[in-house]
Amino acid sequence: MLTTGRNYFHYHTGTMSRRTSTLNRELPECFIDINPRDADTLEIRHMDMVTVSSRRGSITVRAYLTEDMQQGVVFIPFHFKEAAANLLTNPVVDPAAKIPEYKVCAVHIERAQ
């Protein structure tokens, strides 16, 4: 299960924060946080490039293995247009709030070719 969100160094889609060399030096590329046990099952090692796919699309990102993630859940920030996490999520808009369903979806993960 994928969840998307923010990180400490960038905000929104990175249109402003990614123009700053200091912030880009801290976090220059998109990543996926994955639990080490899940990564082991998928034969993924720390810093491998992986392809993350949903029914709506695929992106390729670097894998960060971390115990901070619960097994079965992965995290990708949405600040990187070259690996736009929102391409994976459901763009359906809530009828009352008018907000897209960008926060969670099912994904398939494999080591990139």
TACOR-V831892 format. One record per helix or strand of 3 or more residues. SS is the DSSP state (@ for helix, = for strand). FROM is the first residue (numbers start at 1). LEN is the number of residues. If there is no record, write none. Layout:
BEGIN
SS,FROM,LEN + SS,FROM,LEN
END
This chain:
BEGIN
=,2,4 + @,17,3 + @,21,6 + =,31,4 + @,36,6 + =,49,6 + =,57,9 + =,74,4 + @,81,3 + @,85,3 + =,90,4 + =,108,4
END
